[in-house]
Amino acid sequence: MSSRLALALTSSLILACAGGVDLEEPRPVRASTPSFDRLFDGIERGCSIAPELAQLLESLASETPEGRWSPSSSVTAPSEIASSLGVPELLTSGESHTSLLLPVTGATWHGYEVRGIEHTRGHSNGIYVFALVLRENAETLDKELKQRFTITDSCAGIEDCVTEPAMMRTLPHSEGAALTCDLSV
């Protein structure tokens, strides 16, 4: 051992004994919490979908030969949130649509705990709905979001909008609340 290293160790021990240095085990550095802020950027503006969100929603399921949807075994997601994503699960499958859930753990959206992403696709009929599921009371969340964001529909600023306007809605959910966008055509 070099004399400098021995001197540094001796100095640290002396300081520790004198109460100047804490020699407890260092606490592990906690990785930052995955944030869905960027993925859902624009949801409050007429349910705008970022390219990464569109790609993730499309990767949740594959179409069967019968024209129905089957959950994928893996999803395409931005690297910063991939560790928080589970495997897509089938919620319901009916004559007109299939609903899927992508479980999420340990992630946030603007400080709210994310519990999942739900996606409903129609069977060749234009149904297309997605929701960000948050662990928060729906009524409280709705009030807070209206204070934090300017929530607009998809026809805002368009004089002759020819489509049914889409707008983010806060709905009650078994996990708390769902920020729901219905983009069905």
Steps between C-alpha positions, in 0.01 A plus 500: 500500500639839410575746776247752355220243507591393854502864610161565334347193669648596837368855463153370413496270802613781731231733362240225536593439862482872564152508343604677183429229241216252479640154422163329468445286193432728207138503396437359156444762236137475396436519131265777400134407478395433141286788374217471249493880454665492157312189382162662571603853403203668336226274636336811649496663154233304317648161591808566291713185470878521504666265244645287783153456654351400163777244458448363853121471452546321168745255657257391776321250277513324169207428273393138470392344168139535624540880524520510881781624721732285710736641769866521399769331705708819498452867416695773324567780750746782564798375701436741789169330588560141382595374848163609641290309246345159546364264235174589321192326639164434340220680689205426272438368154155538352336500161589863432826562687791377710625682812856459626690610809871574519587491873739769622693511829728764648428777250334841505324746272542860624549365854198264498562127539439312174330159538453407136408578144174366363433474129180398323503416131208421280466201275499682164254762624711806592487467881824643643520604866797532733531594865776582745401343832612693809474426870305811590141590579334587168315807628809641673718427198255665261501821706880502531557438129262780402710735715837375364418459129297666231288205393371542146326284243653396170305764306632792708613772262360324193219698342338224292587188696348204315563231762340433837726683746709282731565619853679351802248399764566403861290197590476288816694173482549204735861618553396863553457702181548460127594782265302373203518592131248369251637538147248268339397584145 
